[in-house]
Amino acid sequence: MTFLIPVLVQTPAHSTVASALSYRFDRRLAPGTLVRVPLGSRELLGIVWEGDARVPDESVDLKSIAAVLDGLAPLAAPWRALVAFAARYYQRAAGEVALAALPPQLRGLDTRQLERRLSRKPAAAEAPTSTTAAPEPTPEQAQALRDLAAADGTFLLFGSTGSGKTEVYLRAVAALLEARPGAQALVMVPEINLTPQLEARFRARFGESAVVSLHSGMTNPQRLKSWLAAHSGQARIVLGTRMAVFASMPGLGLIVVDEEHDPSYKQQEGARYSARDLAVWRGRNEGVRVILGSATPSLESWHLARPATADDPGGRYLRLDMPNRVGAGSLPRVRLVNMEQQQRGTVFAPALLEAMRERIARGEQSLVLLNRRGYAPVLACGDCDWKSECPHCSAFRVFHKVDRTLRCHHCGFTERVPRACPSCGNLDIAPVGRGTERLEELLAERLADTLRPDGTPVRIARIDADTTRLRGALESQLAQVHAGDVDVLVGTQMVAKGHDFRRMTLVAAINPDGALFSSDFRAPERLFALLMQAGGRAGRDAAHGEASEMWVQTFHPTHPLFANLRKHDYPGFAATQIEERRSAGLPPCAAQALVRAEARSQDIAQQFLRAARQAAVEAGLEADGAVVAFDAVPMSLQRVADVERAQMLLESQGRPALQRYLAAWQPLLHAVRARPEHKGLIRWAIDVDPLSI
């Protein structure tokens, strides 16, 4: 007897084949079973899916399933529900989402290779045991844990930097594992560089065999090993970045999303999902608690955690407050330096340099934050106004002095620095603006006569994407900072969050003004979070807390954002921002989606978007006015790698209305894409809940 089996396979992005394909097999297979199936001339990994297979036309000769991967337990119903929701909400094919969520190496294994891989029996799972003594919880931590235990749902753990949010995570996980044999916890962090230190704390508390990591910095065999440990239930705790939200965890009982405000949780390629939002949905669907932790929550989460009032039923999340630092540590005093009062061309105010010298002499550390790597953003000619533009992008190539290159940070195009201006031959071409590399060099000059307490010269280090390219480089550099071998650390935002620098007493933000007047309505939120997080690196040790400072060099010291920063007043800042967004009809008080198009010319990209909009109008999708579609415009970074990019914004006061619009629009977009006049279109994509416009 032959059965028709629905199977999800990984189809190309925006393929018209969005649902499961039908295959023949000699027996029924449980949904979630992994199989090998032929597709065209290839054999691919597939997942048996829900529902009845489509009955084909009699003239269609259906192919048969090539093999069943019986060695692995089927992917559970909650996991399949998560994939189905993500595909539906973010407007992608279910097969694309489901197969991308599996380890790359698993997708390439046949049955024999998988059997060999599974035959390597892992060590028997041990009951998680503490290998280090847990510190006594503070009153705020104890109250947060009591509130967690007393209710279900999603919690926003709003704790200042240094308040001990990680200890709350550790104790919440411990309580789960003690209460439920076989339970599992998922702990997510926004970036790979935050994983090792958190992993070390969890391994110290729960033992080596209980914890595995999942992130893109691992090799394919490592990722497969961790995934198998989670899927089998052997790994009791999974630590990972955004991809870990799709980890197969049959015993899932708790989800933690640390630094939940971080934009890194939003995938920017392929299925543009928000791992934080999917974590909340997964927790609600599986009936498990979700803890969102941050000192500077996203305005979306803050709004959903608002308390009830007479006029407002409040949000769906429960807010847990931990405003004080552990021990006697205090938040740094914020000092604003008005750069209008400094000499023209000043990079470091004299008072700031003197404050650094004092700290170096006392054996303390300083952090200088500039969110721009490289030596200078632009190399320019003073005679003909030539600038180091990228020939393939609508952006400038950045000057990197270490290897004497001009490098585009968007497409990667790199050239040696020319000896003379390529336009007029002038030999006097010079850097304009400053990057972290140039700040490091300038500090070495300004602080050359400053000595450490032992009489040795000052030590300055830089951590950014350029200095951490090699595997293990970041860990090595951070270890030097923690050991006290660095006096002044220059870095980008990668060192501004999550790190516990015990000797850090001064943080300086150099020229953060660009985000104050950005066209992106989220720019002030991101800047405030970055400055609050960066300032939180200072004064974490009780011995230096009172003397810790954050210096901000700005040309706009009276801006309201800095008034909130000086008071460390996130609630005040958030209230102002949400009111502004409510008045303007922007998230979190509205829902948005972007449709982006990429083509060889801007005209073709915009023509496709206009035609797609017209198709929606003709289909009556905008008849009720619930969704507003704006005109097609070039993206802010219009050209990348010789590809022109355009976008169209959709807004709605309600998320359900926007979802109905997008679901009905999908087939129209495919139809418009197939028209001959749009042959020059390279690709298009829908971005639901975009973070940048």
HUSUL-V808668 format. One record per run of one state. SS is the DSSP state (~ for helix, > for strand, _ for the rest). FROM is the first residue (numbers start at 1). TO is the last residue. If there is no record, write none. Layout:
ss->SS from->FROM to->TO
ss->SS from->FROM to->TO
This chain:
ss->_ from->1 to->2
ss->> from->3 to->8
ss->_ from->9 to->20
ss->> from->21 to->25
ss->_ from->26 to->33
ss->> from->34 to->39
ss->_ from->40 to->41
ss->> from->42 to->48
ss->_ from->49 to->63
ss->> from->64 to->68
ss->_ from->69 to->76
ss->~ from->77 to->89
ss->_ from->90 to->93
ss->~ from->94 to->100
ss->_ from->101 to->103
ss->~ from->104 to->108
ss->_ from->109 to->110
ss->~ from->111 to->119
ss->_ from->120 to->138
ss->~ from->139 to->150
ss->_ from->151 to->153
ss->> from->154 to->159
ss->_ from->160 to->164
ss->~ from->165 to->179
ss->_ from->180 to->183
ss->> from->184 to->188
ss->_ from->189 to->191
ss->~ from->192 to->206
ss->_ from->207 to->207
ss->~ from->208 to->210
ss->> from->211 to->214
ss->_ from->215 to->219
ss->~ from->220 to->232
ss->_ from->233 to->236
ss->> from->237 to->240
ss->_ from->241 to->241
ss->~ from->242 to->246
ss->_ from->247 to->251
ss->> from->252 to->258
ss->_ from->259 to->262
ss->~ from->263 to->265
ss->> from->266 to->266
ss->_ from->267 to->273
ss->> from->274 to->274
ss->~ from->275 to->286
ss->_ from->287 to->288
ss->> from->289 to->294
ss->_ from->295 to->298
ss->~ from->299 to->304
ss->_ from->305 to->317
ss->> from->318 to->322
ss->_ from->323 to->332
ss->> from->333 to->338
ss->~ from->339 to->341
ss->_ from->342 to->349
ss->~ from->350 to->361
ss->_ from->362 to->364
ss->> from->365 to->369
ss->_ from->370 to->375
ss->> from->376 to->376
ss->_ from->377 to->377
ss->> from->378 to->381
ss->_ from->382 to->386
ss->> from->387 to->387
ss->_ from->388 to->388
ss->> from->389 to->389
ss->_ from->390 to->395
ss->> from->396 to->396
ss->_ from->397 to->397
ss->> from->398 to->400
ss->_ from->401 to->404
ss->> from->405 to->407
ss->_ from->408 to->413
ss->> from->414 to->416
ss->_ from->417 to->428
ss->> from->429 to->432
ss->_ from->433 to->435
ss->~ from->436 to->446
ss->_ from->447 to->450
ss->> from->451 to->451
ss->_ from->452 to->456
ss->> from->457 to->457
ss->_ from->458 to->459
ss->> from->460 to->463
ss->_ from->464 to->472
ss->~ from->473 to->482
ss->_ from->483 to->487
ss->> from->488 to->491
ss->_ from->492 to->492
ss->~ from->493 to->495
ss->_ from->496 to->503
ss->> from->504 to->510
ss->_ from->511 to->512
ss->~ from->513 to->517
ss->_ from->518 to->522
ss->~ from->523 to->535
ss->_ from->536 to->544
ss->~ from->545 to->547
ss->_ from->548 to->548
ss->> from->549 to->554
ss->_ from->555 to->559
ss->~ from->560 to->566
ss->_ from->567 to->569
ss->~ from->570 to->584
ss->_ from->585 to->590
ss->> from->591 to->599
ss->_ from->600 to->601
ss->~ from->602 to->618
ss->_ from->619 to->626
ss->> from->627 to->629
ss->_ from->630 to->632
ss->> from->633 to->640
ss->_ from->641 to->642
ss->> from->643 to->652
ss->_ from->653 to->654
ss->~ from->655 to->673
ss->_ from->674 to->675
ss->~ from->676 to->678
ss->_ from->679 to->680
ss->> from->681 to->688
ss->_ from->689 to->693
